[in-house]
Amino acid sequence: MRIKRVGSIQGGTSFAVAMAIVGLAGPASAQAVVYRCPGPPVLYTDALSAKEAQEKGCRSIDGTPITVFSPIKPKAGGSTAPAASGAPNERVDPKDQKSRDNERRRVLEQELREAEERLAKLQKEFNNGEPERQGNERNYQKYLDRVAELKASVARQESDIQAIKRELSKIPP
């Protein structure tokens, strides 16, 4: 066996191919020391002397434990994507689905009530953009910062409520 060139090693596949090439060389090469030389492309060879290998920065791979990973084989049909959730063998019993929908509706309605309560509290504190000044707000900028924060909180809460209502509308009656 002489020189076998292998493209850059990514994962274990190219290494496995290189080892297969080295292994297929026959019983005569089983006696020779095989070196792995760096650089693109990675070089596996048994045609170097120990001195030449050292000069090129090659390392012996004899006695090195080798792990070979099999490539992932695609499923029938050529698609590696998981089966669609609506496949007949994966359908959920209609009674179970109805109970799941009811539970989801109950949780979303509870979240909606809590979000509306938080919004009402924030709007009361915001007081149409003129909240009462607090004792620690002697600096007018602190007051303006709190007003801006309250305004952002009100807008965020309104957005959350709209999102919950959209989710509720997606649940079948």
Number of C-alpha atoms within 10 A of each C-alpha: 14 11 12 14 14 16 13 14 14 8 9 15 14 16 21 17 13 21 15 12 16 20 12 12 12 11 9 8 16 14 9 14 17 21 22 17 19 14 11 11 12 18 18 25 22 21 17 17 11 14 10 11 19 14 9 11 13 21 16 17 13 13 7 7 7 12 9 14 11 9 8 7 8 10 10 7 6 8 9 11 8 7 9 8 10 9 8 8 7 10 10 12 8 9 9 10 12 15 11 12 16 15 12 15 19 13 12 16 15 12 15 19 12 13 17 16 13 16 20 14 12 17 18 11 16 20 12 10 13 11 16 11 14 10 7 8 13 10 9 9 10 14 18 16 12 16 21 14 13 19 17 12 17 20 15 13 19 15 12 17 19 13 13 15 14 11 13 19 11 9 12 9 9
